Structure formats: C-alpha cells, structure tokens
Amino acid sequence: MCWDMIGHIGNEVAKRLSIPIVWGGDWDGDGDKSDQKLYDPAHWELAHWRMMEPEPPHMYNARGKLVRRE
C-alpha cells in the first residue's frame, strides 16, 4: 500500500511538472497494476529516454540557480 501512495504522488508531481515518466509499479500507465509482468515499484525512469537528445553540460551554483557551460 505504501508503494501505491508513493507511485501516485510521483506520477502527480511529474504530471504537474510536465515530466514524462514511467513507474515500475504500473509500466504501461493504465492504472491497473495487476496486468504487469514485472512489479518494481522502486523503479522510475523518464519515458522515451532513449530517444531524448542529450542536454548540454550544466550545473547549479550555490544559490540553486542553473548555470550552463558554453
């Protein structure tokens, strides 16, 4: 039950931030956990991560502001 709550919270936060994710407790994202071949609720990944372009190197400064390297 704890993993269900964590999954729900994680999915809601990702949706609000427009971050496409896949949660290992519901791989296909249909809300039905009983149709999964693998149940790995501690697993999170970016959806379609293999097709994403790499970000240029970046880092955060001491104030938490994103600083991009040229």
N, CA, C and O atoms as a GROMACS GRO file, in nm:
protein
  280
    1MET      N    1   0.081  -0.119   0.000
    1MET     CA    2   0.000   0.000   0.000
    1MET      C    3   0.086   0.126   0.000
    1MET      O    4   0.050   0.226  -0.063
    2CYS      N    5   0.198   0.123   0.070
    2CYS     CA    6   0.288   0.237   0.074
    2CYS      C    7   0.339   0.271  -0.067
    2CYS      O    8   0.347   0.388  -0.104
    3TRP      N    9   0.374   0.167  -0.146
    3TRP     CA   10   0.423   0.191  -0.281
    3TRP      C   11   0.316   0.252  -0.370
    3TRP      O   12   0.347   0.332  -0.458
    4ASP      N   13   0.190   0.216  -0.347
    4ASP     CA   14   0.082   0.275  -0.425
    4ASP      C   15   0.076   0.426  -0.401
    4ASP      O   16   0.058   0.504  -0.495
    5MET      N   17   0.090   0.466  -0.276
    5MET     CA   18   0.087   0.608  -0.243
    5MET      C   19   0.206   0.680  -0.304
    5MET      O   20   0.191   0.788  -0.361
    6ILE      N   21   0.325   0.621  -0.292
    6ILE     CA   22   0.445   0.682  -0.350
    6ILE      C   23   0.432   0.693  -0.502
    6ILE      O   24   0.468   0.795  -0.560
    7GLY      N   25   0.380   0.588  -0.565
    7GLY     CA   26   0.358   0.591  -0.710
    7GLY      C   27   0.261   0.700  -0.750
    7GLY      O   28   0.284   0.772  -0.848
    8HIS      N   29   0.152   0.713  -0.675
    8HIS     CA   30   0.052   0.815  -0.706
    8HIS      C   31   0.112   0.955  -0.692
    8HIS      O   32   0.094   1.040  -0.780
    9ILE      N   33   0.183   0.979  -0.583
    9ILE     CA   34   0.243   1.110  -0.560
    9ILE      C   35   0.346   1.141  -0.669
    9ILE      O   36   0.347   1.251  -0.724
   10GLY      N   37   0.432   1.045  -0.699
   10GLY     CA   38   0.533   1.066  -0.803
   10GLY      C   39   0.473   1.095  -0.938
   10GLY      O   40   0.520   1.184  -1.009
   11ASN      N   41   0.369   1.022  -0.974
   11ASN     CA   42   0.302   1.046  -1.103
   11ASN      C   43   0.235   1.182  -1.107
   11ASN      O   44   0.240   1.250  -1.209
   12GLU      N   45   0.173   1.222  -0.998
   12GLU     CA   46   0.107   1.354  -0.993
   12GLU      C   47   0.209   1.468  -1.004
   12GLU      O   48   0.187   1.565  -1.076
   13VAL      N   49   0.319   1.456  -0.932
   13VAL     CA   50   0.423   1.559  -0.939
   13VAL      C   51   0.480   1.567  -1.080
   13VAL      O   52   0.497   1.677  -1.133
   14ALA      N   53   0.509   1.453  -1.140
   14ALA     CA   54   0.564   1.452  -1.276
   14ALA      C   55   0.464   1.514  -1.375
   14ALA      O   56   0.504   1.588  -1.465
   15LYS      N   57   0.336   1.483  -1.359
   15LYS     CA   58   0.235   1.538  -1.449
   15LYS      C   59   0.229   1.691  -1.436
   15LYS      O   60   0.223   1.762  -1.536
   16ARG      N   61   0.231   1.740  -1.312
   16ARG     CA   62   0.225   1.886  -1.290
   16ARG      C   63   0.347   1.958  -1.344
   16ARG      O   64   0.338   2.073  -1.386
   17LEU      N   65   0.462   1.890  -1.344
   17LEU     CA   66   0.585   1.949  -1.396
   17LEU      C   67   0.609   1.915  -1.543
   17LEU      O   68   0.712   1.952  -1.600
   18SER      N   69   0.513   1.846  -1.605
   18SER     CA   70   0.523   1.806  -1.746
   18SER      C   71   0.647   1.722  -1.774
   18SER      O   72   0.714   1.741  -1.875
   19ILE      N   73   0.676   1.630  -1.682
   19ILE     CA   74   0.788   1.538  -1.698
   19ILE      C   75   0.731   1.401  -1.729
   19ILE      O   76   0.667   1.340  -1.643
   20PRO      N   77   0.754   1.350  -1.850
   20PRO     CA   78   0.700   1.218  -1.884
   20PRO      C   79   0.781   1.108  -1.815
   20PRO      O   80   0.900   1.092  -1.842
   21ILE      N   81   0.715   1.032  -1.727
   21ILE     CA   82   0.784   0.927  -1.653
   21ILE      C   83   0.714   0.794  -1.669
   21ILE      O   84   0.598   0.786  -1.711
   22VAL      N   85   0.787   0.690  -1.636
   22VAL     CA   86   0.733   0.555  -1.627
   22VAL      C   87   0.764   0.506  -1.487
   22VAL      O   88   0.878   0.516  -1.441
   23TRP      N   89   0.664   0.452  -1.420
   23TRP     CA   90   0.681   0.400  -1.285
   23TRP      C   91   0.678   0.248  -1.292
   23TRP      O   92   0.592   0.191  -1.359
   24GLY      N   93   0.769   0.182  -1.224
   24GLY     CA   94   0.780   0.037  -1.226
   24GLY      C   95   0.667  -0.036  -1.157
   24GLY      O   96   0.660  -0.159  -1.164
   25GLY      N   97   0.577   0.036  -1.091
   25GLY     CA   98   0.459  -0.027  -1.032
   25GLY      C   99   0.344  -0.036  -1.130
   25GLY      O  100   0.248  -0.110  -1.107
   26ASP      N  101   0.353   0.039  -1.240
   26ASP     CA  102   0.250   0.039  -1.345
   26ASP      C  103   0.316   0.078  -1.476
   26ASP      O  104   0.302   0.190  -1.524
   27TRP      N  105   0.389  -0.015  -1.533
   27TRP     CA  106   0.472   0.011  -1.651
   27TRP      C  107   0.398   0.073  -1.767
   27TRP      O  108   0.450   0.162  -1.834
   28ASP      N  109   0.276   0.027  -1.792
   28ASP     CA  110   0.203   0.078  -1.908
   28ASP      C  111   0.120   0.202  -1.876
   28ASP      O  112   0.059   0.260  -1.966
   29GLY      N  113   0.116   0.242  -1.750
   29GLY     CA  114   0.049   0.364  -1.710
   29GLY      C  115  -0.102   0.363  -1.722
   29GLY      O  116  -0.165   0.469  -1.730
   30ASP      N  117  -0.162   0.244  -1.723
   30ASP     CA  118  -0.307   0.237  -1.738
   30ASP      C  119  -0.382   0.234  -1.605
   30ASP      O  120  -0.505   0.227  -1.603
   31GLY      N  121  -0.308   0.239  -1.494
   31GLY     CA  122  -0.371   0.237  -1.363
   31GLY      C  123  -0.402   0.099  -1.309
   31GLY      O  124  -0.444   0.085  -1.195
   32ASP      N  125  -0.381  -0.005  -1.390
   32ASP     CA  126  -0.407  -0.143  -1.349
   32ASP      C  127  -0.275  -0.213  -1.321
   32ASP      O  128  -0.202  -0.249  -1.414
   33LYS      N  129  -0.244  -0.231  -1.194
   33LYS     CA  130  -0.117  -0.294  -1.158
   33LYS      C  131  -0.119  -0.446  -1.171
   33LYS      O  132  -0.014  -0.509  -1.165
   34SER      N  133  -0.236  -0.504  -1.190
   34SER     CA  134  -0.246  -0.650  -1.198
   34SER      C  135  -0.203  -0.704  -1.334
   34SER      O  136  -0.184  -0.825  -1.347
   35ASP      N  137  -0.188  -0.618  -1.435
   35ASP     CA  138  -0.151  -0.666  -1.569
   35ASP      C  139  -0.001  -0.653  -1.597
   35ASP      O  140   0.041  -0.660  -1.712
   36GLN      N  141   0.079  -0.633  -1.494
   36GLN     CA  142   0.223  -0.615  -1.511
   36GLN      C  143   0.296  -0.749  -1.502
   36GLN      O  144   0.265  -0.832  -1.416
   37LYS      N  145   0.392  -0.769  -1.591
   37LYS     CA  146   0.475  -0.889  -1.584
   37LYS      C  147   0.584  -0.873  -1.478
   37LYS      O  148   0.629  -0.971  -1.419
   38LEU      N  149   0.624  -0.749  -1.454
   38LEU     CA  150   0.728  -0.719  -1.357
   38LEU      C  151   0.677  -0.608  -1.267
   38LEU      O  152   0.633  -0.504  -1.316
   39TYR      N  153   0.682  -0.628  -1.137
   39TYR     CA  154   0.642  -0.526  -1.041
   39TYR      C  155   0.768  -0.475  -0.972
   39TYR      O  156   0.828  -0.546  -0.892
   40ASP      N  157   0.808  -0.353  -1.004
   40ASP     CA  158   0.930  -0.293  -0.949
   40ASP      C  159   0.897  -0.150  -0.905
   40ASP      O  160   0.938  -0.054  -0.970
   41PRO      N  161   0.823  -0.136  -0.794
   41PRO     CA  162   0.772  -0.004  -0.756
   41PRO      C  163   0.879   0.096  -0.716
   41PRO      O  164   0.850   0.215  -0.708
   42ALA      N  165   1.001   0.052  -0.692
   42ALA     CA  166   1.108   0.146  -0.659
   42ALA      C  167   1.173   0.203  -0.785
   42ALA      O  168   1.263   0.287  -0.776
   43HIS      N  169   1.128   0.159  -0.902
   43HIS     CA  170   1.189   0.199  -1.029
   43HIS      C  171   1.112   0.315  -1.092
   43HIS      O  172   0.990   0.311  -1.106
   44TRP      N  173   1.187   0.419  -1.130
   44TRP     CA  174   1.133   0.533  -1.204
   44TRP      C  175   1.226   0.559  -1.321
   44TRP      O  176   1.347   0.543  -1.309
   45GLU      N  177   1.170   0.597  -1.433
   45GLU     CA  178   1.254   0.637  -1.546
   45GLU      C  179   1.181   0.739  -1.630
   45GLU      O  180   1.058   0.749  -1.627
   46LEU      N  181   1.258   0.817  -1.705
   46LEU     CA  182   1.199   0.910  -1.798
   46LEU      C  183   1.140   0.832  -1.914
   46LEU      O  184   1.206   0.744  -1.970
   47ALA      N  185   1.018   0.864  -1.950
   47ALA     CA  186   0.955   0.796  -2.064
   47ALA      C  187   1.030   0.832  -2.191
   47ALA      O  188   1.068   0.947  -2.210
   48HIS      N  189   1.052   0.736  -2.276
   48HIS     CA  190   1.118   0.755  -2.406
   48HIS      C  191   1.260   0.812  -2.391
   48HIS      O  192   1.305   0.887  -2.477
   49TRP      N  193   1.328   0.775  -2.283
   49TRP     CA  194   1.460   0.832  -2.257
   49TRP      C  195   1.561   0.798  -2.365
   49TRP      O  196   1.656   0.874  -2.386
   50ARG      N  197   1.544   0.688  -2.433
   50ARG     CA  198   1.641   0.651  -2.538
   50ARG      C  199   1.633   0.744  -2.658
   50ARG      O  200   1.730   0.755  -2.734
   51MET      N  201   1.521   0.810  -2.677
   51MET     CA  202   1.504   0.899  -2.792
   51MET      C  203   1.536   1.045  -2.758
   51MET      O  204   1.530   1.130  -2.847
   52MET      N  205   1.568   1.075  -2.634
   52MET     CA  206   1.594   1.213  -2.593
   52MET      C  207   1.732   1.259  -2.638
   52MET      O  208   1.828   1.182  -2.641
   53GLU      N  209   1.738   1.386  -2.675
   53GLU     CA  210   1.866   1.448  -2.709
   53GLU      C  211   1.942   1.475  -2.579
   53GLU      O  212   1.881   1.515  -2.480
   54PRO      N  213   2.071   1.455  -2.579
   54PRO     CA  214   2.146   1.485  -2.457
   54PRO      C  215   2.146   1.635  -2.429
   54PRO      O  216   2.157   1.716  -2.520
   55GLU      N  217   2.134   1.669  -2.303
   55GLU     CA  218   2.140   1.809  -2.260
   55GLU      C  219   2.285   1.854  -2.262
   55GLU      O  220   2.376   1.775  -2.238
   56PRO      N  221   2.306   1.981  -2.290
   56PRO     CA  222   2.444   2.030  -2.276
   56PRO      C  223   2.485   2.025  -2.130
   56PRO      O  224   2.400   2.032  -2.042
   57PRO      N  225   2.614   2.013  -2.103
   57PRO     CA  226   2.657   2.006  -1.963
   57PRO      C  227   2.609   2.128  -1.884
   57PRO      O  228   2.616   2.241  -1.934
   58HIS      N  229   2.563   2.105  -1.765
   58HIS     CA  230   2.518   2.216  -1.681
   58HIS      C  231   2.543   2.182  -1.535
   58HIS      O  232   2.577   2.069  -1.499
   59MET      N  233   2.526   2.282  -1.453
   59MET     CA  234   2.542   2.263  -1.310
   59MET      C  235   2.465   2.372  -1.238
   59MET      O  236   2.421   2.469  -1.299
   60TYR      N  237   2.448   2.355  -1.110
   60TYR     CA  238   2.381   2.454  -1.028
   60TYR      C  239   2.483   2.525  -0.941
   60TYR      O  240   2.577   2.463  -0.891
   61ASN      N  241   2.464   2.656  -0.925
   61ASN     CA  242   2.555   2.730  -0.837
   61ASN      C  243   2.509   2.715  -0.692
   61ASN      O  244   2.412   2.644  -0.665
   62ALA      N  245   2.577   2.781  -0.600
   62ALA     CA  246   2.547   2.767  -0.457
   62ALA      C  247   2.407   2.816  -0.421
   62ALA      O  248   2.352   2.773  -0.320
   63ARG      N  249   2.350   2.903  -0.501
   63ARG     CA  250   2.215   2.955  -0.475
   63ARG      C  251   2.107   2.872  -0.542
   63ARG      O  252   1.989   2.906  -0.534
   64GLY      N  253   2.146   2.763  -0.606
   64GLY     CA  254   2.050   2.675  -0.670
   64GLY      C  255   2.010   2.719  -0.810
   64GLY      O  256   1.917   2.662  -0.869
   65LYS      N  257   2.079   2.818  -0.864
   65LYS     CA  258   2.048   2.867  -1.000
   65LYS      C  259   2.124   2.783  -1.102
   65LYS      O  260   2.242   2.753  -1.084
   66LEU      N  261   2.053   2.746  -1.208
   66LEU     CA  262   2.114   2.665  -1.313
   66LEU      C  263   2.214   2.750  -1.390
   66LEU      O  264   2.181   2.859  -1.438
   67VAL      N  265   2.336   2.699  -1.403
   67VAL     CA  266   2.441   2.767  -1.476
   67VAL      C  267   2.484   2.676  -1.589
   67VAL      O  268   2.530   2.564  -1.565
   68ARG      N  269   2.469   2.722  -1.712
   68ARG     CA  270   2.508   2.640  -1.827
   68ARG      C  271   2.651   2.674  -1.869
   68ARG      O  272   2.692   2.790  -1.871
   69ARG      N  273   2.724   2.570  -1.901
   69ARG     CA  274   2.860   2.587  -1.952
   69ARG      C  275   2.852   2.605  -2.102
   69ARG      O  276   2.772   2.540  -2.169
   70GLU      N  277   2.932   2.692  -2.154
   70GLU     CA  278   2.936   2.714  -2.301
   70GLU      C  279   3.044   2.630  -2.362
   70GLU      O  280   3.064   2.634  -2.484
   0.00000   0.00000   0.00000
